[in-house]
Amino acid sequence: MANILDKIIAKTKEDLERRKKEYPLEWLGRSLAFNPFMPRDVYSALKATEDNPYRIIAEIKKASPSKGVIRKDFDPMVIGQAYEKGGANALSILTEPHWFQGDKEYLGMVRRYVSIPILRKDFIIDKYQILEALVYGADFVLLIAKALSRKELKELIEYAHHLGLEALVEIHDKADLVKAIFAGANIIGINHRDLETFKIDMELSFKLIPLIPNSKIIVAESGINNHEVVKELSKAGADAFLVGEHFMRQEDVTKAVQELKYGKSL
């Protein structure tokens, strides 16, 4: 496992223990009785069709471990609405606070102003975080295969499904893929970015997609910055495309989504 991933997971565990003491699982569960958020249909939003072959998951991300602050004029609600206006099919919201300057409060803030599904993108290692995701307004959660054992991944996917949420299982190699399929993942994300070196390998999707069962939704992640790349990955079998840094560096994110998805601004 990559050194940076080790550090993030260690800090996540530390934060998690504190939150569990402040807001026990039972308390969090009781709050569901007053929860205004019902999970949205993630599968339909991300499954490619003939009339809508390029499904875009647009990411709301202020910073990253390798690049630092990516967007200084950061307003999650404004960005989320602009993404939806541009044709995004789902949103990914970073909630990890230390390396990505995210906040789980962003989930509910944005949820009130958009109609498309929201992914809680974080380093999820515990059922508590999945219940949090539901309470705060997410429709699906990110699970990183590299950070979890087969047993842990399976248990977390099953718990997400039990709550009515979906899980995007992120893989980086064939071993991760085997783990994801064993665990029952419906949505598999291929991250072209190496967790250790942060280098991008755009050939990874072309290598792994042929190994993925046809029933799965395939999401291509990282290094996607133009319409031609989207078209090529779609031909290879990708349903959806998770794009963060490219969008976050654009002044007009609505236009950026349109150009990536349709090859032109509308």
C-alpha positions in Angstrom: 0.0 0.0 0.0 1.3 3.4 -0.8 2.9 5.5 1.9 0.5 8.5 1.4 -2.5 6.1 1.6 -1.1 4.6 4.8 -0.9 8.1 6.3 -4.4 9.1 5.2 -5.9 5.8 6.5 -4.0 6.2 9.9 -5.4 9.8 10.3 -8.8 8.6 9.2 -8.9 6.0 11.9 -7.8 8.6 14.5 -10.6 11.0 13.4 -13.1 8.1 13.3 -12.4 7.1 16.9 -13.0 10.7 18.1 -16.3 11.0 16.1 -17.6 7.7 17.4 -17.2 9.0 21.0 -18.8 12.3 20.2 -21.6 10.9 18.1 -22.1 7.1 18.8 -23.4 4.9 16.0 -26.7 4.5 17.8 -27.2 8.3 17.9 -26.3 8.6 14.3 -28.8 5.8 13.4 -31.6 7.5 15.3 -31.1 10.7 13.3 -32.3 8.7 10.2 -35.8 9.1 11.5 -35.5 12.8 10.7 -33.4 12.4 7.6 -34.9 14.3 4.6 -32.7 12.5 2.1 -33.8 9.4 0.2 -31.0 7.7 -1.9 -31.2 8.5 -5.6 -30.9 6.0 -8.4 -27.2 5.7 -9.0 -27.2 2.8 -11.3 -29.5 4.5 -13.9 -27.5 7.7 -13.6 -24.2 6.0 -14.5 -25.2 3.3 -16.9 -24.3 4.3 -20.5 -27.0 4.2 -23.1 -27.1 4.8 -26.9 -28.6 8.2 -26.5 -26.4 9.2 -23.5 -23.1 7.2 -23.8 -20.8 9.5 -21.8 -21.9 9.7 -18.2 -19.9 12.3 -16.2 -19.2 12.2 -12.5 -18.0 15.8 -11.8 -15.9 16.2 -8.7 -16.0 19.0 -6.2 -12.5 19.1 -4.8 -10.6 22.0 -3.3 -7.1 20.4 -2.9 -5.1 17.2 -3.3 -2.0 15.7 -1.6 0.1 16.0 -4.7 -1.1 19.4 -6.0 -2.1 21.3 -2.9 -4.9 23.8 -3.3 -6.5 23.4 -6.8 -9.3 25.9 -6.6 -9.1 29.0 -4.4 -12.6 30.4 -5.2 -14.2 27.3 -3.8 -18.0 27.3 -3.2 -19.4 23.7 -3.3 -23.0 24.8 -3.9 -22.2 27.0 -6.8 -19.9 24.4 -8.3 -22.4 21.6 -7.9 -25.2 23.6 -9.6 -22.8 24.6 -12.4 -21.8 21.0 -13.0 -25.5 19.9 -13.2 -26.2 22.7 -15.6 -23.4 21.5 -17.8 -24.8 18.0 -18.1 -23.0 16.1 -15.3 -24.9 12.9 -14.4 -23.5 12.7 -10.8 -21.3 14.6 -8.4 -18.3 13.4 -6.4 -17.7 15.4 -3.3 -14.4 15.1 -1.3 -15.1 14.9 2.4 -11.5 14.1 3.6 -10.4 17.2 5.6 -6.7 17.0 6.0 -5.2 16.3 2.6 -8.2 17.3 0.4 -9.6 20.1 2.6 -13.0 18.5 2.3 -16.0 18.4 4.7 -18.9 16.0 5.0 -21.1 19.0 5.5 -20.7 19.7 1.8 -22.9 16.7 1.0 -26.0 18.1 2.5 -25.2 21.6 1.4 -25.0 20.6 -2.3 -27.7 18.0 -2.1 -30.4 20.6 -1.5 -29.5 22.4 -4.8 -29.1 19.5 -7.3 -31.2 16.6 -8.5 -28.3 14.2 -9.5 -26.7 11.5 -7.3 -23.9 12.4 -5.0 -20.8 10.3 -4.2 -19.1 10.6 -0.8 -15.4 10.4 -1.8 -13.3 9.7 1.2 -11.2 6.9 2.7 -14.0 4.7 4.0 -12.9 1.9 6.2 -15.8 1.5 8.6 -19.6 1.1 8.6 -19.9 4.3 10.6 -18.7 6.4 7.7 -21.3 4.7 5.4 -24.1 5.6 7.8 -22.6 9.1 8.0 -22.8 9.3 4.2 -26.5 8.5 4.2 -27.3 10.9 7.0 -25.4 13.8 5.4 -26.9 13.3 2.0 -24.8 11.0 -0.2 -26.3 8.4 -2.6 -23.2 6.3 -3.0 -19.7 5.9 -1.4 -16.2 5.3 -2.6 -14.5 2.2 -1.4 -10.8 1.8 -2.3 -10.0 -1.9 -2.9 -6.3 -1.3 -2.1 -7.2 -0.1 1.4 -9.4 -3.0 2.4 -9.2 -6.7 2.8 -11.6 -8.9 0.7 -13.7 -9.5 3.8 -13.8 -5.8 4.8 -14.7 -4.7 1.3 -17.5 -7.3 1.0 -19.0 -6.3 4.4 -18.9 -2.6 3.6 -20.6 -3.1 0.2 -23.3 -5.2 1.8 -23.8 -2.6 4.5 -24.1 0.2 1.9 -26.7 -1.9 0.0 -28.5 -2.5 3.2 -28.9 1.2 3.7 -30.0 1.7 0.1 -26.7 3.2 -1.0 -24.4 2.1 -3.8 -20.7 1.7 -3.7 -18.1 2.7 -6.3 -15.2 0.3 -5.8 -12.0 1.8 -7.0 -9.3 -0.5 -8.4 -5.7 0.0 -9.5 -4.7 -3.4 -10.8 -5.9 -7.0 -11.5 -5.6 -8.1 -7.9 -7.9 -5.2 -6.9 -10.4 -6.3 -9.6 -10.5 -9.9 -8.3 -11.2 -8.5 -4.8 -14.0 -6.2 -6.1 -15.7 -9.0 -8.0 -15.5 -11.3 -5.0 -17.0 -8.6 -2.8 -20.0 -8.1 -5.1 -19.2 -4.7 -6.5 -21.8 -3.4 -9.0 -19.8 -0.3 -9.9 -16.1 -0.6 -10.6 -13.9 2.5 -11.0 -10.5 2.1 -12.7 -8.1 4.8 -11.3 -5.4 5.6 -13.8 -3.4 7.3 -11.1 -0.8 5.2 -9.2 -1.3 5.7 -5.5 2.4 5.5 -4.8 4.0 7.6 -7.5 0.9 9.7 -8.6 1.8 9.0 -12.2 -1.0 8.4 -14.7 -1.3 5.3 -16.8 -4.1 5.9 -19.3 -3.6 2.3 -20.7 -4.9 0.8 -17.4 -8.6 0.9 -18.4 -7.8 -0.8 -21.8 -6.0 -3.6 -19.9 -8.6 -4.1 -17.2 -12.0 -3.5 -18.9 -11.9 -6.7 -20.9 -11.6 -8.6 -17.6 -14.7 -7.0 -16.0 -18.1 -8.8 -16.3 -20.6 -7.2 -18.6 -23.2 -6.6 -15.9 -20.9 -4.1 -14.0 -20.9 -0.3 -14.5 -17.3 0.8 -15.3 -16.1 4.2 -14.3 -12.8 5.6 -15.7 -11.0 7.9 -13.3 -8.0 10.3 -13.4 -6.2 11.9 -16.4 -9.4 12.5 -18.4 -9.3 16.0 -19.8 -10.8 16.0 -23.3 -13.7 14.6 -25.4 -11.4 12.4 -27.5 -10.2 10.5 -24.4 -13.8 10.0 -23.3 -14.7 8.6 -26.7 -11.9 6.2 -26.7 -12.6 4.9 -23.2 -16.2 4.6 -24.1 -15.4 2.5 -27.0 -13.4 0.2 -24.7 -16.4 -0.2 -22.5 -16.4 2.6 -19.9 -19.8 3.8 -18.9 -18.9 6.9 -16.8 -16.0 9.2 -16.3 -14.9 10.7 -13.0 -13.2 14.1 -13.5 -12.0 16.4 -10.8 -8.8 18.4 -11.2 -9.4 19.2 -14.9 -12.8 20.8 -14.1 -11.6 22.5 -10.9 -8.9 24.3 -12.9 -11.4 25.8 -15.4 -13.0 29.2 -14.8 -16.3 28.1 -16.4 -17.1 24.6 -15.1 -20.4 24.4 -16.9 -18.7 25.0 -20.2 -15.9 22.5 -19.2 -18.4 19.7 -18.5 -20.2 20.4 -21.9 -16.9 20.3 -23.8 -15.8 17.1 -22.2 -19.2 15.4 -22.6 -20.4 16.7 -26.0 -17.1 17.9 -27.6 -18.4 21.5 -27.6 -20.0 24.1 -25.4 -23.8 24.4 -25.8 
